[in-house]
């Protein structure tokens, strides 16, 4: 199963970028949480993060061992199993911030909406790969649309706006790479925009509307909805060129930054590491995305290429929305920053996704002598 | 991978690159261009300064008895506990503290950005209010009861005009500037001395506020106590006022005024003042006004006090000036003696009524005093004698010596504000107020007995007595003996400050003193009340006629002991009738108290002719 060629094709650049991001994430998490009150142990979050990096790394390697081509055959099972979990979370899920997102299973809470990201990528890759880069008719899109819409609706019911947006991004990105007709893409986006008022008045929760309003004018109510955004910018801006140094975020230490170890962790990083650190992190993400896309171009088949593109779009979209939110160029949507934000499920899913890409890279068509 | 797909992948990469360039640009804007601004915002988030108020200095009398101190008062304040103000709590507080709900809400609105600071709602609440708040404490959220110093006036209504009170502004620009030069930055809303020594010694009493820098979290809870600048307490003041003497003077004024109103049926008698000086230094030993007010209840009763027609808020001792009648006669005598137009042995005959310069002038009740020298004339307060003396000296000399005795200008007191300079009747003054009318000899006669335009404050009168007693030295009158810092070091000690030496010969002053001595001796106008004093004394009574059909002002100036003066004083009872029965008994009681420590009442001897 494993031979020298596979090992020679193992993409160490991607692995190194992933390790670097995990390391930066763990370090920032330590800085952001070591002083928190009410923790059983100052290293509580760091330890859990490291544990899940370990589990995630194991999953990643495990995924590498199985030729990704096999996933095609398992897609239906994965998809149905994931749907069942998504329904289950609505029935027995734990309520968090007014939404049901988690199923407690022993030492951690399962978040089917996170798992759905990678499942959707595999499903779409499977459905679109058969079209060999051509989607001439609108009905060619229907299976992919349907496959994405089903979990999206279930997640919207939780409700979780941010995550369902990721699915949408993955869908659009993969459709684009798979060769969707320009007019079909336009039609999709156009009808989405047309439905926006419908969303605003019937589907968006009050807190989601408030977040969008706060994005438009964060100073509008500095004690309420805009608070988080304002404090995030104050933190980043006060970091300056070189930052205040590790563990020196006053915004975190004095509690001015809510969600500082999850959605807002980039603000902590920016305050402590400054412009130089923040740009370095951006470059690291850019390299990660570049490397995944490069592997996509080297893939031996459409399925592998689409898998990689889906993963790249997923990471890109999350980085775009999360960092965009902390520097106030995007609305607050509650999307975590890959490898940086604390989150057990996200870490497992992100590392598994990297595993898939590594898998594609290992089994690419390249003559090796 | 086919070509078109490769192109699309590249486009995705390009989009990512563009996005990241935009982000890097935005970060450069936030972290490099606007860094200073956000740094400041983060620091402002972080720190708060709390003022540590300096303890205001206490005020003591000359014997070290506490007159003004600070006592702990309870202050109710409301704090935002991070979830906004609780409307139910506001309702309860509005009811308990009897403040309009709207008023509290307005105060809250105004402080949206200062929410970590407690909002002070009411100062100096009563024990019952504290009890009510405690009763409701499980319903009240974010309510604090803090202890803050409140000014306490141990002497009640004693020396109210001298001590003064605190209030919030308004402070004029000049005062603000002067304070700034003295190192005290006045802030709007600060409690500052408004009157008396509280006002004039404000920068010294106030001390210097300290500052505590505190690092706070998002809830406004203190996390770290950083730099602390300790407050420097204000200086304690030791006054020249002797509380016992002050009280004796105040009680004596009140007793006599009530006697005049109730027993003599003179309902016009009203305000009265007494000023007692140390003639050898200018120290003010007592400065009493009737009516006065209680500083402890001043703020509640302000409306009532300010509308009282007897004007209890005015410090008449320095702010009011009066014609001083016969107490002026020493000035006239000084002028005649110094000019050499009259000697103390010259005899003038008093027929009781004279007709001079077309005016009919009389002595009190047209009494014919017969032939008099200066001593007898002053002892019985013969008007006709002093008309002649005044006419011989001339108005210019009389006015000149009035000024030599300190009339017509400030006494130089700086420990109180609002002193009236008074007026000296003179040719020039008349010309000024009448638009150039000339002076008539008949007016000289009026001026010679302290009428006409003459208008003198009680402090000026006391200073006049002191100058006669001490040989003509005008000392600056003062109230603050010393200021002591919180470590007990004397930061300021008053020295007698001779402002001026009157250009009057020692011989003349000796004659004047001897004349005043006769006033308190048998057959003198003040003898009736002064006969029982254990010490020798000298003085002069006066009844100043006033416009309209009102009783005369009753006056007395004097000093004691005669040989070795320790106190000099002036007493006036507005519309109190003749001096001998209004001001004299008060002066005698004050002197009796000063020298014996008690007032037994002075027997009135009935064999004296009534005189002014």
Interface residues (C-beta under 8 A of the other chain):
Chain A: X133 X173 X176 X177 X178 X179 X222 X223 X231 X233 X234 X235 X236 X237 X238 X239 X240 X241 X250 X251 X253 X254 X255 X256 X270 X271 X274 X275 X278 X279 X282 X283 X285 X286 X289 X290 X293 X296 X297 X298 X299 X305 X309 X312 X313 X316 X320 X323 X324 X327 X329
Chain B: X1 X2 X4 X5 X6 X8 X9 X12 X13 X15 X16 X17 X19 X20 X22 X23 X24 X26 X27 X28 X30 X31 X32 X34 X35 X37 X38 X39 X41 X42 X43 X45 X46 X112 X113 X115 X215 X216 X217 X218 X219 X223
